[in-house]
């Protein structure tokens, strides 16, 4: 009588399910962190653009000696004071209403935390 031993080793179904569950949990955590980092990066980029617009506007006021009633146009600032007007999601940032107004993010209704 010959006794055959099966020496093949393989993963059991429980081991495979456990590994898949751990990988799924790690992927969920990684995706959540990626989305949070993306949101923070977009907010920081918007704040930087708003600061740049404010700096450019103030520089134009100092260079031209304009008063508070001066009307600011895009051609006054581009390309002499800023190389290109900033955009967010393919939308231009609006010009401030007056030279002393705080610039506004084009997505201010969606992203309330876009302030400088």
C-alpha positions as protocol buffer text, in pm:
chain_id: "A"
residue {
  index: 1
  type: UNK
  ca { x: 0 y: 0 z: 0 }
}
residue {
  index: 2
  type: UNK
  ca { x: 139 y: 334 z: -109 }
}
residue {
  index: 3
  type: UNK
  ca { x: 57 y: 642 z: 94 }
}
residue {
  index: 4
  type: UNK
  ca { x: 72 y: 958 z: -111 }
}
residue {
  index: 5
  type: UNK
  ca { x: 140 y: 1280 z: 67 }
}
residue {
  index: 6
  type: UNK
  ca { x: 35 y: 1602 z: -95 }
}
residue {
  index: 7
  type: UNK
  ca { x: 329 y: 1837 z: -36 }
}
residue {
  index: 8
  type: UNK
  ca { x: 182 y: 2122 z: -240 }
}
residue {
  index: 9
  type: UNK
  ca { x: 136 y: 2430 z: -30 }
}
residue {
  index: 10
  type: UNK
  ca { x: -113 y: 2700 z: -114 }
}
residue {
  index: 11
  type: UNK
  ca { x: -298 y: 2987 z: 49 }
}
residue {
  index: 12
  type: UNK
  ca { x: -630 y: 2911 z: 202 }
}
residue {
  index: 13
  type: UNK
  ca { x: -939 y: 3110 z: 114 }
}
residue {
  index: 14
  type: UNK
  ca { x: -940 y: 3277 z: 458 }
}
residue {
  index: 15
  type: UNK
  ca { x: -582 y: 3398 z: 412 }
}
residue {
  index: 16
  type: UNK
  ca { x: -659 y: 3544 z: 70 }
}
residue {
  index: 17
  type: UNK
  ca { x: -972 y: 3720 z: 197 }
}
residue {
  index: 18
  type: UNK
  ca { x: -774 y: 3865 z: 490 }
}
residue {
  index: 19
  type: UNK
  ca { x: -504 y: 4004 z: 261 }
}
residue {
  index: 20
  type: UNK
  ca { x: -761 y: 4154 z: 23 }
}
residue {
  index: 21
  type: UNK
  ca { x: -944 y: 4315 z: 316 }
}
residue {
  index: 22
  type: UNK
  ca { x: -623 y: 4469 z: 451 }
}
residue {
  index: 23
  type: UNK
  ca { x: -529 y: 4604 z: 107 }
}
residue {
  index: 24
  type: UNK
  ca { x: -879 y: 4750 z: 67 }
}
residue {
  index: 25
  type: UNK
  ca { x: -857 y: 4921 z: 407 }
}
residue {
  index: 26
  type: UNK
  ca { x: -516 y: 5070 z: 325 }
}
residue {
  index: 27
  type: UNK
  ca { x: -642 y: 5191 z: -14 }
}
residue {
  index: 28
  type: UNK
  ca { x: -941 y: 5360 z: 151 }
}
residue {
  index: 29
  type: UNK
  ca { x: -716 y: 5543 z: 396 }
}
residue {
  index: 30
  type: UNK
  ca { x: -474 y: 5646 z: 120 }
}
residue {
  index: 31
  type: UNK
  ca { x: -751 y: 5782 z: -105 }
}
residue {
  index: 32
  type: UNK
  ca { x: -903 y: 5982 z: 181 }
}
residue {
  index: 33
  type: UNK
  ca { x: -564 y: 6136 z: 263 }
}
residue {
  index: 34
  type: UNK
  ca { x: -502 y: 6214 z: -103 }
}
residue {
  index: 35
  type: UNK
  ca { x: -835 y: 6394 z: -136 }
}
residue {
  index: 36
  type: UNK
  ca { x: -770 y: 6599 z: 179 }
}
residue {
  index: 37
  type: UNK
  ca { x: -421 y: 6693 z: 58 }
}
residue {
  index: 38
  type: UNK
  ca { x: -562 y: 6793 z: -281 }
}
residue {
  index: 39
  type: UNK
  ca { x: -826 y: 7016 z: -118 }
}
residue {
  index: 40
  type: UNK
  ca { x: -562 y: 7187 z: 99 }
}
residue {
  index: 41
  type: UNK
  ca { x: -331 y: 7237 z: -199 }
}
residue {
  index: 42
  type: UNK
  ca { x: -608 y: 7396 z: -408 }
}
residue {
  index: 43
  type: UNK
  ca { x: -701 y: 7627 z: -120 }
}
residue {
  index: 44
  type: UNK
  ca { x: -337 y: 7731 z: -72 }
}
residue {
  index: 45
  type: UNK
  ca { x: -295 y: 7795 z: -445 }
}
residue {
  index: 46
  type: UNK
  ca { x: -606 y: 8013 z: -447 }
}
residue {
  index: 47
  type: UNK
  ca { x: -486 y: 8209 z: -145 }
}
residue {
  index: 48
  type: UNK
  ca { x: -149 y: 8262 z: -314 }
}
residue {
  index: 49
  type: UNK
  ca { x: -324 y: 8388 z: -629 }
}
residue {
  index: 50
  type: UNK
  ca { x: -540 y: 8626 z: -426 }
}
residue {
  index: 51
  type: UNK
  ca { x: -233 y: 8765 z: -251 }
}
residue {
  index: 52
  type: UNK
  ca { x: -59 y: 8809 z: -586 }
}
residue {
  index: 53
  type: UNK
  ca { x: -356 y: 9005 z: -725 }
}
residue {
  index: 54
  type: UNK
  ca { x: -359 y: 9226 z: -417 }
}
residue {
  index: 55
  type: UNK
  ca { x: 17 y: 9290 z: -440 }
}
residue {
  index: 56
  type: UNK
  ca { x: -5 y: 9370 z: -812 }
}
residue {
  index: 57
  type: UNK
  ca { x: -296 y: 9608 z: -754 }
}
residue {
  index: 58
  type: UNK
  ca { x: -113 y: 9787 z: -472 }
}
residue {
  index: 59
  type: UNK
  ca { x: 202 y: 9815 z: -682 }
}
residue {
  index: 60
  type: UNK
  ca { x: 2 y: 9966 z: -970 }
}
residue {
  index: 61
  type: UNK
  ca { x: -155 y: 10219 z: -731 }
}
residue {
  index: 62
  type: UNK
  ca { x: 187 y: 10321 z: -597 }
}
residue {
  index: 63
  type: UNK
  ca { x: 341 y: 10347 z: -945 }
}
residue {
  index: 64
  type: UNK
  ca { x: 59 y: 10549 z: -1098 }
}
residue {
  index: 65
  type: UNK
  ca { x: -34 y: 10756 z: -793 }
}
residue {
  index: 66
  type: UNK
  ca { x: -401 y: 10673 z: -846 }
}
residue {
  index: 67
  type: UNK
  ca { x: -669 y: 10777 z: -602 }
}
residue {
  index: 68
  type: UNK
  ca { x: -947 y: 10562 z: -451 }
}
residue {
  index: 69
  type: UNK
  ca { x: -1183 y: 10640 z: -741 }
}
residue {
  index: 70
  type: UNK
  ca { x: -947 y: 10502 z: -1006 }
}
residue {
  index: 71
  type: UNK
  ca { x: -1088 y: 10237 z: -1236 }
}
residue {
  index: 72
  type: UNK
  ca { x: -862 y: 9937 z: -1277 }
}
residue {
  index: 73
  type: UNK
  ca { x: -857 y: 9737 z: -1600 }
}
residue {
  index: 74
  type: UNK
  ca { x: -684 y: 9415 z: -1692 }
}
residue {
  index: 75
  type: UNK
  ca { x: -467 y: 9593 z: -1948 }
}
residue {
  index: 76
  type: UNK
  ca { x: -328 y: 9813 z: -1670 }
}
residue {
  index: 77
  type: UNK
  ca { x: -180 y: 9511 z: -1495 }
}
residue {
  index: 78
  type: UNK
  ca { x: -99 y: 9255 z: -1765 }
}
residue {
  index: 79
  type: UNK
  ca { x: 188 y: 9221 z: -1875 }
}
residue {
  index: 80
  type: UNK
  ca { x: 358 y: 9514 z: -1698 }
}
residue {
  index: 81
  type: UNK
  ca { x: 286 y: 9408 z: -1340 }
}
residue {
  index: 82
  type: UNK
  ca { x: 194 y: 9042 z: -1376 }
}
residue {
  index: 83
  type: UNK
  ca { x: 293 y: 8802 z: -1652 }
}
residue {
  index: 84
  type: UNK
  ca { x: -48 y: 8637 z: -1689 }
}
residue {
  index: 85
  type: UNK
  ca { x: -372 y: 8675 z: -1500 }
}
residue {
  index: 86
  type: UNK
  ca { x: -427 y: 8379 z: -1264 }
}
residue {
  index: 87
  type: UNK
  ca { x: -700 y: 8123 z: -1324 }
}
residue {
  index: 88
  type: UNK
  ca { x: -872 y: 7860 z: -1114 }
}
residue {
  index: 89
  type: UNK
  ca { x: -1047 y: 7573 z: -1289 }
}
residue {
  index: 90
  type: UNK
  ca { x: -1024 y: 7759 z: -1621 }
}
residue {
  index: 91
  type: UNK
  ca { x: -1202 y: 8066 z: -1472 }
}
residue {
  index: 92
  type: UNK
  ca { x: -1025 y: 8400 z: -1445 }
}
residue {
  index: 93
  type: UNK
  ca { x: -1009 y: 8570 z: -1111 }
}
residue {
  index: 94
  type: UNK
  ca { x: -1230 y: 8880 z: -1126 }
}
residue {
  index: 95
  type: UNK
  ca { x: -1073 y: 9223 z: -1104 }
}
residue {
  index: 96
  type: UNK
  ca { x: -1133 y: 9390 z: -769 }
}
residue {
  index: 97
  type: UNK
  ca { x: -1425 y: 9636 z: -786 }
}
residue {
  index: 98
  type: UNK
  ca { x: -1210 y: 9917 z: -650 }
}
residue {
  index: 99
  type: UNK
  ca { x: -837 y: 9944 z: -603 }
}
residue {
  index: 100
  type: UNK
  ca { x: -875 y: 9885 z: -228 }
}
residue {
  index: 101
  type: UNK
  ca { x: -1122 y: 9597 z: -250 }
}
residue {
  index: 102
  type: UNK
  ca { x: -1013 y: 9251 z: -142 }
}
residue {
  index: 103
  type: UNK
  ca { x: -984 y: 9009 z: -436 }
}
residue {
  index: 104
  type: UNK
  ca { x: -1239 y: 8727 z: -450 }
}
residue {
  index: 105
  type: UNK
  ca { x: -1190 y: 8365 z: -549 }
}
residue {
  index: 106
  type: UNK
  ca { x: -1391 y: 8261 z: -857 }
}
residue {
  index: 107
  type: UNK
  ca { x: -1511 y: 7956 z: -662 }
}
residue {
  index: 108
  type: UNK
  ca { x: -1597 y: 8149 z: -345 }
}
residue {
  index: 109
  type: UNK
  ca { x: -1953 y: 8016 z: -339 }
}
residue {
  index: 110
  type: UNK
  ca { x: -1825 y: 7657 z: -341 }
}
residue {
  index: 111
  type: UNK
  ca { x: -1509 y: 7698 z: -131 }
}
residue {
  index: 112
  type: UNK
  ca { x: -1587 y: 7934 z: 155 }
}
residue {
  index: 113
  type: UNK
  ca { x: -1238 y: 7903 z: 303 }
}
residue {
  index: 114
  type: UNK
  ca { x: -1073 y: 8081 z: 8 }
}
residue {
  index: 115
  type: UNK
  ca { x: -985 y: 8403 z: 186 }
}
residue {
  index: 116
  type: UNK
  ca { x: -663 y: 8589 z: 243 }
}
